[in-house]
Amino acid sequence: MSPEAVFFDFAELFDAEEYLYFMAESLRAEDTPAQVDFLERALAAPAGGKVIDLGCGHGRHAIELARRGYQVVGVDLVEGFLDVARRDAEAAGVGATFVRGDIGHFEGDGSFDGAACLFDAFGFFDDAHSIGTLRGAHKALKIGGRFVLDLRTREWMVRVPACAVTDMGNGDLMIDRHHFDIATGRFVDRRTYLRGGKQREVMFSVRLYAFTEIRLILHSVGFEIEGVFGGFDGSPLSANKPRTVVVCRKVEPPTESTA
């Protein structure tokens, strides 16, 4: 696989306005309040506690957490998403803080009661970056603080159809052609946007981790697994569920080992 499959222009891939346009229906189906209900139970942070959302995107989880009284910091690499998050937080009348940063190189200060990395924010770059993200979450937390990591289930993703089309009903299309590269463990996507008579092509890939892999890495970083689920509904982990949601707790300082 070429290096371009791992390292790509995030700003080009995630044009915030375009992404939110094509993903609007999918995002509505996500039921953010219900997902944050799960997060509240899983994180068990004290009322008014500090929570960090690593890879916060346009802030839908962070804003809902802030609406419930938590002190929330959202970190993301895409300035366009952060602009939307800040605007929406102001409109909601909540005080969430959004900062631009690379979650793979995040330096936490041990002051947070809870941390999360959600909705496909994990695995875009190489394994060192993924491990760096987990170490950053660990450093951000107080001892005993909980971390929720939301992944796509590898066993589910390797079976998805090779082509998917999002049709906006007005001639605008988002076409994804993808495959799983077994040599690298990456889900490779070549995406075409057709909008207003114009065409744009992007390519990206995401590392898919089996639960056994990510469990080993989390342990090596200093997390203890408390539960793993097949979704935010609390269902059991399953190859027939698209999500793997891991709940873990900071129990010790990170080690230098990555496996």
C-alpha positions in Angstrom: 0.0 0.0 0.0 1.3 3.5 -0.9 2.1 6.0 1.9 -0.7 8.2 0.5 -3.2 5.6 1.8 -2.2 6.5 5.3 -1.1 10.1 5.1 -3.5 12.4 3.4 -4.8 15.9 3.5 -7.3 16.0 6.4 -8.5 19.4 5.4 -9.2 18.2 1.9 -10.9 15.1 3.0 -13.0 16.8 5.7 -14.4 19.9 4.1 -16.8 20.6 7.0 -19.7 22.1 5.0 -19.6 19.3 2.3 -19.2 16.6 4.9 -22.2 17.8 7.0 -24.3 18.3 3.8 -23.9 14.7 2.7 -23.9 13.2 6.2 -26.9 15.1 7.5 -29.4 12.1 7.4 -26.8 9.7 8.8 -26.0 12.0 11.7 -29.7 12.5 12.5 -30.0 8.7 12.8 -27.2 8.6 15.3 -29.4 10.0 18.1 -26.8 12.0 19.9 -28.7 12.4 23.2 -29.1 8.7 23.6 -25.4 8.2 22.9 -24.5 10.8 25.5 -26.8 9.0 28.0 -24.5 6.0 27.5 -21.4 8.1 27.8 -22.7 9.6 31.1 -23.2 6.1 32.6 -19.9 4.8 31.2 -17.7 7.7 32.3 -19.4 8.1 35.7 -17.8 11.6 35.9 -19.0 13.8 38.8 -21.5 16.5 38.2 -19.8 19.4 36.6 -16.7 17.3 36.0 -14.1 17.8 33.3 -14.5 15.7 30.1 -12.3 15.7 27.0 -13.6 14.7 23.5 -10.6 13.6 21.4 -11.5 14.0 17.7 -14.6 16.0 18.5 -15.5 16.9 14.9 -18.3 19.4 14.8 -18.9 18.9 18.5 -22.2 17.1 18.7 -21.2 14.9 21.7 -19.2 17.7 23.4 -22.1 20.2 23.1 -24.6 17.7 24.5 -22.2 16.9 27.4 -21.8 20.6 28.1 -25.6 21.1 28.0 -25.7 18.6 30.9 -23.3 20.6 33.0 -19.9 19.1 32.3 -16.8 21.2 31.6 -16.0 20.0 28.1 -12.9 20.4 25.9 -13.1 19.2 22.3 -9.9 18.6 20.3 -9.9 18.2 16.5 -7.5 18.7 13.6 -10.0 20.2 11.2 -10.6 23.9 11.8 -13.8 23.9 9.7 -15.4 21.4 12.2 -14.2 23.5 15.1 -15.8 26.6 13.6 -19.1 24.8 13.4 -18.7 23.4 17.0 -18.0 26.9 18.4 -21.0 28.4 16.5 -23.3 25.6 17.6 -22.1 25.8 21.3 -22.8 29.5 21.3 -26.2 29.0 19.8 -26.9 26.4 22.5 -25.7 28.7 25.2 -23.1 26.3 26.6 -19.4 26.9 27.4 -17.6 24.0 25.7 -14.1 24.8 24.7 -12.9 23.7 21.2 -9.2 23.7 20.3 -7.3 22.7 17.2 -4.8 19.8 17.8 -3.6 16.5 16.7 -5.0 13.8 19.0 -2.1 11.5 18.2 0.2 14.0 19.9 -2.1 15.3 22.6 -0.4 16.1 26.0 -2.8 15.7 28.8 -2.4 17.1 32.3 -4.1 14.5 34.5 -7.0 16.9 35.3 -9.9 15.2 33.5 -12.6 13.0 35.0 -13.5 11.4 31.7 -12.3 11.1 28.1 -13.8 9.9 24.9 -12.8 9.2 21.3 -15.9 8.6 19.2 -17.4 8.2 15.8 -14.5 7.1 13.5 -12.1 9.6 14.9 -9.6 6.8 15.7 -7.2 5.1 13.2 -6.8 7.5 10.3 -3.1 7.6 10.6 -0.5 4.9 11.4 -0.3 2.7 14.5 2.1 5.0 16.3 -0.5 7.8 16.0 -3.2 5.5 17.3 -1.1 4.5 20.3 -0.2 8.2 20.8 -3.9 9.0 21.0 -4.5 6.3 23.7 -1.5 7.6 25.7 -2.8 11.1 25.4 -6.2 10.0 26.8 -4.4 8.2 29.6 -2.3 11.3 30.4 -5.4 13.5 30.4 -7.2 11.5 33.0 -7.1 11.4 36.8 -6.3 8.0 38.2 -9.5 6.1 38.1 -10.9 8.3 35.3 -12.7 6.4 32.5 -12.2 6.5 28.8 -14.7 5.5 26.1 -13.3 4.4 22.7 -15.7 3.9 19.8 -14.4 1.8 16.9 -15.8 0.3 13.8 -16.0 -3.5 14.2 -13.4 -5.0 12.0 -15.3 -8.2 11.4 -18.4 -6.2 10.3 -16.4 -3.8 8.0 -14.7 -6.5 6.0 -18.1 -7.7 4.8 -19.6 -4.4 3.7 -20.4 -4.0 0.0 -17.6 -2.7 -2.2 -19.6 0.4 -3.2 -22.0 2.7 -1.4 -23.9 5.7 -2.7 -25.4 8.6 -0.7 -28.0 10.1 -3.0 -29.3 13.5 -1.9 -32.3 13.3 -4.3 -31.3 16.4 -6.3 -28.5 15.0 -8.4 -25.8 15.3 -5.7 -24.1 12.1 -4.9 -21.4 10.8 -2.6 -19.9 7.6 -3.9 -17.6 5.4 -1.8 -15.6 2.5 -3.4 -13.7 0.6 -0.7 -11.9 -2.5 0.1 -10.1 -4.0 3.1 -6.3 -4.3 2.7 -5.4 -7.4 4.8 -1.6 -6.7 4.6 -2.1 -3.4 6.5 -5.4 -3.9 8.3 -6.7 -0.8 6.7 -10.1 0.0 5.2 -9.3 1.9 2.0 -11.9 4.3 0.5 -11.9 6.2 -2.8 -14.7 8.8 -2.5 -16.3 10.8 -5.3 -18.4 13.9 -4.5 -20.8 15.0 -7.2 -22.4 18.3 -6.2 -23.9 21.1 -8.2 -22.4 19.7 -11.4 -18.9 19.6 -10.0 -16.9 16.5 -9.2 -14.3 16.0 -6.4 -12.2 12.9 -5.6 -10.6 12.1 -2.3 -8.9 9.0 -1.0 -8.3 7.9 2.6 -7.9 4.8 4.8 -8.7 3.8 8.3 -6.9 1.2 10.4 -9.4 -1.4 11.6 -8.4 -3.0 14.9 -9.8 -6.3 16.2 -11.0 -6.1 19.8 -8.2 -8.4 20.8 -5.6 -6.0 19.3 -7.0 -2.9 20.9 -7.5 -4.6 24.3 -3.8 -5.5 24.3 -2.7 -1.9 23.4 -5.1 -0.3 26.0 -3.6 -2.6 28.7 0.0 -1.7 27.6 -0.9 2.0 27.9 -2.2 1.6 31.4 -6.0 1.1 31.0 -8.1 -1.6 32.6 -11.0 -2.8 30.4 -14.4 -2.5 32.3 -16.7 -3.4 29.4 -17.0 -3.7 25.7 -20.3 -3.3 23.7 -21.7 -3.6 20.3 -23.1 -0.1 20.3 -24.3 2.8 22.5 -27.4 0.7 23.3 -25.2 -1.5 25.5 -25.7 -4.6 23.4 -23.0 -7.3 23.5 -19.9 -7.1 21.3 -20.7 -9.0 18.0 -19.3 -9.5 14.6 -22.8 -8.6 13.5 -22.7 -5.1 15.0 -21.0 -2.3 13.2 -19.6 -0.7 16.4 -17.2 -1.8 19.1 -17.5 0.5 22.1 -14.8 0.0 24.8 -15.1 1.4 28.3 -11.9 1.4 30.3 -10.3 3.0 33.4 -6.9 4.5 34.1 -5.1 2.4 36.6 -1.4 3.0 36.2 1.1 5.2 34.4 1.7 4.3 30.8 4.6 2.0 29.9 6.9 2.3 26.9 5.6 -1.0 25.5 3.2 -0.8 22.6 2.0 -4.4 22.7 
